[in-house]
């Protein structure tokens, strides 16, 4: 049972608990410094989804624009690098 629990958690339960406490303190400190609260994150996600719904998914069109703009540079660079490395 203990070996299965260690495998599931990735370490002993006590060490995982200590790591979670340390990370929670650090994240809480950073959130407090920026003035963020869990409700702010919830409402930001909620408002994003509502805006996405109300705009008829027009916001996803911007992602396609970014994809095409990036692909104009990335795809030729990828092909050139593959051709140059093919000779080796």
TILOPA-948162 format. One line per 10 residues: number of its first residue (from 1); their letters; for each residue x, y, z of N, C-alpha, C, O, CB. Coordinates in pm, 1 decimal, decimal comma. Each point is the difference from the previous one (the first is absolute). Last residue first. Glycine has a CB too. Example, Ala and Ser with C-alpha at 12.3 -4.5 7.8 and 13.67 -1.06 7.14 Angstrom:
! TILOPA-948162
2) SA) 1285,0 -225,0 708,0 82,0 119,0 6,0 -77,0 109,0 73,0 50,9 110,8 16,9 67,5 -173,6 -231,4 ~ -89,4 -509,2 207,5 -89,0 119,0 0,0 90,0 120,0 0,0 103,6 -1,9 66,5 -292,8 -115,4 58,1
//
This chain:
! TILOPA-948162
88) XXXXXXXXXX) 2413,8 1633,1 -4328,0 93,6 -51,3 100,7 -22,0 -142,1 30,2 70,9 -57,3 82,7 -58,2 276,5 12,2 ~ -290,3 48,7 -389,5 128,6 -31,8 -62,3 96,3 -64,4 99,6 92,3 -70,3 -41,2 -125,7 261,1 -117,3 ~ -393,1 -18,1 288,9 -13,6 -124,6 -72,4 132,9 -45,1 -60,0 25,2 -119,7 -13,0 -262,3 179,2 -35,7 ~ 153,5 364,7 277,9 40,0 -111,2 86,9 -7,3 -134,4 -71,8 58,3 -97,2 48,1 -138,8 228,0 147,8 ~ -59,4 262,8 -423,2 140,5 18,5 36,6 50,1 -114,5 87,4 115,3 -40,9 -13,3 -146,4 288,6 -1,5 ~ -425,5 -240,1 -103,1 81,5 -24,1 -119,5 148,3 12,5 34,3 80,9 -80,9 -45,3 -267,0 167,3 -102,2 ~ -122,8 16,5 485,1 -2,3 -143,4 -28,6 86,3 -33,3 -120,9 70,0 -101,3 -0,6 -299,6 87,1 98,1 ~ 171,5 468,8 16,7 82,8 -68,7 99,5 3,5 -150,3 -24,5 104,7 -62,5 17,1 -160,0 241,1 148,3 ~ -228,3 79,1 -439,6 140,8 33,2 -26,6 91,7 -72,1 98,3 102,2 -55,5 -40,2 -171,3 280,2 -49,5 ~ -394,8 -264,0 158,6 40,2 -71,9 -121,1 147,5 26,0 -30,0 73,5 -93,2 -32,6 -308,9 109,4 -58,0
78) XXXXXXXXXX) 46,2 223,8 447,0 7,2 -142,7 31,7 49,5 -79,4 -119,7 87,2 -85,7 13,8 -273,4 112,8 150,9 ~ 97,6 427,6 -225,0 120,7 -16,7 81,9 19,4 -147,0 35,3 112,5 -49,9 -1,1 -140,5 282,6 94,8 ~ -368,6 -112,3 -323,8 120,2 4,8 -85,2 129,8 -17,6 78,5 93,3 -64,1 -48,3 -218,5 213,4 -105,2 ~ -273,1 -145,8 414,7 5,1 -113,6 -92,4 118,4 9,5 -96,1 71,7 -99,0 -14,8 -320,0 80,7 31,6 ~ 161,7 377,8 298,5 45,6 -124,4 62,3 14,8 -113,4 -101,1 100,3 -71,3 2,2 -211,7 143,1 208,3 ~ -58,2 371,5 -332,4 141,2 2,3 39,0 48,3 -138,3 42,3 108,7 -42,8 -39,0 -135,0 281,1 110,4 ~ -424,1 -176,8 -195,6 74,5 58,3 -112,5 149,1 1,7 29,8 81,1 -11,9 -91,9 -279,8 153,0 32,1 ~ -115,6 -270,8 392,1 35,8 -107,3 -91,7 78,2 52,0 -120,1 80,7 -72,9 -57,7 -283,6 -51,4 130,8 ~ 21,0 425,2 251,4 115,2 -73,6 51,3 47,7 -106,5 -96,5 120,1 -23,2 -13,7 -201,5 66,4 242,5 ~ -308,5 197,4 -336,6 114,5 91,5 3,1 126,1 -71,0 47,6 107,8 19,3 -56,1 -263,6 171,5 99,0
68) XXXXXXXXXX) -251,8 -430,7 -31,9 47,2 21,7 -136,6 121,3 92,5 -4,3 94,1 -24,9 -75,3 -327,3 -10,0 -5,7 ~ 28,4 -40,0 499,1 55,3 -124,8 -51,1 56,0 19,3 -140,3 110,6 -45,2 -29,5 -273,2 -84,0 169,6 ~ -71,4 481,7 61,9 132,2 -15,5 59,9 68,2 -126,3 -53,0 120,7 -0,9 -24,2 -199,6 122,1 230,9 ~ -362,0 -49,7 -338,9 87,2 101,4 -58,3 141,9 -12,5 53,2 96,7 7,2 -75,8 -293,0 144,8 51,0 ~ -131,8 -425,7 215,6 32,9 -44,0 -135,4 90,6 98,6 -71,0 90,9 -40,0 -72,6 -307,8 -79,2 63,0 ~ 48,9 238,1 426,5 97,6 -107,5 17,6 42,1 -53,5 -136,9 117,6 -29,4 -21,9 -218,4 -31,3 246,8 ~ -245,0 375,2 -208,6 130,2 63,4 24,4 109,2 -104,4 16,8 113,5 21,3 -42,8 -228,9 172,6 150,4 ~ -333,0 -330,7 -142,3 53,9 39,6 -129,8 135,2 65,8 13,6 85,6 -14,2 -87,3 -316,1 41,8 3,1 ~ -34,7 -142,1 460,2 80,3 -111,8 -48,8 57,9 29,2 -137,6 100,0 -60,0 -39,3 -241,6 -96,5 172,2 ~ -159,5 459,7 76,8 132,8 6,5 61,0 89,3 -114,2 -48,3 122,1 14,9 -4,5 -223,0 95,6 205,4
58) XXXXXXXXXX) -361,7 -79,0 -314,8 85,5 82,4 -86,3 141,3 9,0 56,2 95,5 20,6 -74,8 -296,2 111,4 2,6 ~ -218,5 -365,7 235,3 128,5 -64,6 -22,2 87,7 77,4 -98,2 88,3 -57,8 -63,4 -197,3 -160,3 111,1 ~ -309,2 386,0 124,4 -17,5 -98,8 -105,4 130,3 -65,9 -40,4 18,5 -35,9 -116,3 -212,0 165,5 36,9 ~ 99,1 196,9 439,0 56,9 51,5 -124,3 -11,4 -100,0 -113,9 49,1 25,8 -109,9 107,4 111,4 244,5 ~ -307,3 -244,1 308,9 -77,8 112,6 -51,8 55,6 54,8 -131,2 -75,9 53,7 -80,8 15,5 2,0 314,7 ~ 283,9 -413,5 1,3 -133,2 -42,6 -42,9 -76,1 114,1 -67,7 -64,3 -20,0 -103,0 60,5 -146,3 290,4 ~ 421,6 259,0 3,2 18,2 -88,7 -114,1 -135,4 -44,7 -55,0 -19,9 -5,8 -121,4 240,0 -71,7 216,1 ~ -218,0 323,8 300,2 35,1 85,4 -113,5 17,9 -82,3 -126,8 -41,8 41,1 -108,3 151,7 119,9 264,9 ~ -181,6 -398,2 240,4 -120,8 73,6 -39,2 26,9 90,7 -119,1 -80,8 6,4 -92,7 1,1 -14,3 329,2 ~ 445,0 -221,7 -49,7 -90,7 -93,4 -66,8 -128,9 68,6 -44,1 -51,9 -28,8 -107,9 148,4 -156,8 244,2
48) XXXXXXXXXX) 213,0 441,0 110,1 57,7 -37,6 -128,0 -93,7 -92,8 -76,4 -22,9 18,9 -119,5 252,5 7,1 216,2 ~ -344,0 90,9 343,5 -22,7 110,2 -93,6 57,9 -29,3 -137,8 -58,7 37,8 -101,4 61,0 119,7 293,8 ~ 76,6 -473,6 149,9 -143,4 8,6 -29,4 -29,0 109,5 -101,7 -74,5 -21,8 -95,6 24,0 -62,0 325,7 ~ 487,8 44,7 -64,9 -31,2 -113,2 -87,9 -146,7 4,7 -41,2 -33,1 -22,9 -116,4 211,6 -116,3 227,7 ~ -45,4 459,3 197,7 70,2 23,9 -125,9 -30,0 -111,6 -99,3 -27,1 26,9 -117,1 208,9 95,9 240,1 ~ -345,1 -160,4 318,1 -78,1 94,5 -78,7 68,4 33,2 -133,3 -68,2 27,8 -98,6 -23,5 66,6 312,1 ~ 320,1 -382,1 86,8 -127,5 -60,1 -38,5 -79,2 94,0 -90,4 -49,4 -41,2 -104,9 46,3 -88,5 319,8 ~ 396,6 292,5 -23,0 30,5 -97,9 -104,4 -128,3 -64,9 -50,2 -17,6 -18,8 -120,4 243,6 -23,9 223,3 ~ -264,1 334,3 258,1 38,4 75,0 -119,7 28,3 -94,9 -116,0 -40,4 25,5 -113,4 135,6 157,0 257,7 ~ -179,0 -361,6 282,4 -123,7 42,9 -65,9 29,9 81,3 -125,6 -76,4 -4,6 -96,4 -39,7 5,5 318,6
38) XXXXXXXXXX) 476,9 -142,3 54,9 -59,5 -110,8 -76,2 -129,6 40,6 -70,6 -28,3 -48,3 -109,6 130,6 -110,2 272,9 ~ 254,2 540,0 -82,8 -76,4 -85,8 89,5 -61,9 -111,4 -82,9 -21,7 18,3 -119,8 -25,8 173,8 279,8 ~ 467,2 219,7 -181,8 -89,2 -96,2 -64,7 -68,7 -83,2 107,4 58,0 -30,8 104,1 88,8 22,7 -311,0 ~ 208,5 369,1 228,5 -137,5 31,9 33,5 -100,7 -91,2 -67,9 -113,6 40,4 -24,9 185,4 192,2 56,7 ~ 428,0 -234,9 -25,5 -67,3 54,8 -116,9 -145,9 35,9 26,5 -67,4 54,1 -87,7 220,9 -188,2 -52,0 ~ 110,5 -55,2 486,8 78,2 112,6 -49,8 -69,1 66,8 -118,5 0,8 122,5 -11,6 208,5 -235,4 90,1 ~ -392,9 -283,4 102,6 -24,5 114,4 88,1 75,8 122,7 -49,6 -51,2 111,7 7,7 16,6 -267,7 186,7 ~ 105,3 -251,7 -415,8 -135,6 48,2 -25,4 -31,7 121,8 85,6 -65,8 93,0 -46,7 -4,6 -325,6 -12,2 ~ 480,9 17,3 131,0 -1,4 67,6 -129,8 -138,1 56,0 -30,4 -12,5 112,6 -48,2 194,1 -264,5 -32,6 ~ -139,4 -105,5 471,1 77,6 123,5 11,9 -2,9 79,5 -130,0 -22,1 121,0 0,9 169,7 -232,0 168,1
28) XXXXXXXXXX) -343,9 -317,6 -163,9 -79,4 95,1 77,1 70,3 133,5 15,5 -63,9 105,1 -6,6 -38,0 -295,6 127,3 ~ 336,9 -160,5 -320,8 -105,7 46,0 -89,7 -88,9 101,6 71,3 -39,5 100,3 -59,4 44,1 -321,1 -62,8 ~ 330,5 16,9 382,1 59,1 84,1 -104,2 -106,5 55,9 -94,3 2,9 118,5 -33,3 207,0 -254,0 48,1 ~ -347,6 -171,3 316,5 43,1 125,3 62,1 57,9 94,4 -105,2 -31,0 119,2 -0,2 77,3 -240,9 216,0 ~ -161,0 -309,8 -354,9 -120,1 77,2 31,9 35,2 134,1 63,4 -62,5 101,6 -30,5 -63,4 -315,3 60,6 ~ 472,2 -95,9 -114,6 -48,1 59,3 -124,7 -124,6 83,8 24,7 -16,1 105,4 -61,5 111,3 -298,3 -67,0 ~ 75,0 -43,9 496,4 96,4 101,7 -43,0 -47,8 69,6 -127,7 5,0 122,6 -9,5 181,7 -255,8 114,4 ~ -442,4 -229,6 55,9 -8,7 113,6 92,4 92,8 111,6 -45,5 -39,9 116,5 -1,5 -17,7 -271,6 191,1 ~ 74,8 -251,7 -424,1 -125,0 71,3 -27,2 -16,0 121,7 90,4 -48,5 104,0 -44,6 -54,8 -319,4 -28,1 ~ 470,8 -70,5 147,5 15,2 71,3 -126,7 -124,9 80,9 -32,5 9,7 114,7 -43,6 145,2 -294,0 -37,3
18) XXXXXXXXXX) -172,1 -100,6 457,4 90,5 112,9 24,1 19,0 81,7 -127,5 -1,1 123,0 4,8 118,7 -254,6 174,9 ~ -368,1 -263,7 -216,6 -72,1 98,5 80,7 85,8 123,2 25,8 -48,2 112,8 -10,4 -81,9 -297,9 117,4 ~ 328,4 -182,0 -319,8 -94,1 66,4 -90,6 -77,3 107,7 74,7 -22,4 108,5 -53,5 2,2 -318,4 -84,0 ~ 302,1 -61,0 390,6 79,2 90,4 -84,6 -89,3 75,0 -98,2 21,8 118,3 -26,1 175,6 -271,8 47,7 ~ -401,7 -174,9 248,6 47,0 110,9 82,7 79,8 100,5 -82,6 -17,9 120,7 15,6 23,5 -273,6 182,8 ~ -160,1 -254,0 -404,6 -107,5 95,9 29,8 46,1 120,0 81,8 -46,2 111,6 -23,6 -110,6 -301,3 15,5 ~ 504,2 -52,7 -321,3 -70,8 -39,2 121,3 -105,5 105,2 33,0 18,4 117,3 -32,5 185,8 -240,7 118,1 ~ -108,0 94,6 -591,6 92,9 5,3 112,5 -77,0 -46,4 122,2 -116,3 -39,0 -10,8 253,5 230,0 -90,8 ~ -352,5 -177,9 -310,9 130,5 34,2 -53,3 106,7 8,2 106,5 117,4 19,6 -31,6 -231,4 101,4 -147,8 ~ -378,8 -248,4 179,3 36,5 135,7 39,5 134,0 44,4 -58,2 25,3 119,8 -13,3 -154,7 -154,4 221,9
8) XXXXXXXX) -31,6 -409,7 -295,8 -104,4 92,9 -41,1 39,8 144,6 29,0 -19,4 87,1 -84,8 -151,5 -265,2 126,5 ~ 453,5 -166,8 106,4 4,6 6,2 -145,6 -103,4 100,3 -51,3 27,6 75,5 -93,2 51,1 -315,6 83,1 ~ -73,9 148,3 469,8 121,2 72,7 -38,0 8,9 15,8 -151,0 39,5 105,8 -48,9 76,0 -193,5 252,5 ~ -461,1 -177,7 -37,9 -23,5 140,4 35,1 120,2 84,9 -38,7 -16,2 109,2 -54,2 -133,3 -179,5 243,9 ~ 184,7 -394,0 -241,0 -96,3 53,8 -95,9 -27,3 147,1 24,4 -13,3 77,9 -94,4 -89,2 -303,0 76,2 ~ 369,5 -4,6 327,0 71,8 14,7 -126,2 -91,0 57,0 -108,0 43,4 82,8 -80,1 105,0 -274,4 143,0 ~ -334,8 87,7 356,6 87,1 116,7 10,1 74,7 24,2 -130,0 18,2 114,6 -41,3 6,0 -156,0 285,9 ~ -293,9 -343,3 -207,0 -82,2 119,5 0,0 86,5 125,8 0,0 -27,0 95,5 -72,9 -153,0 -221,5 193,4
//
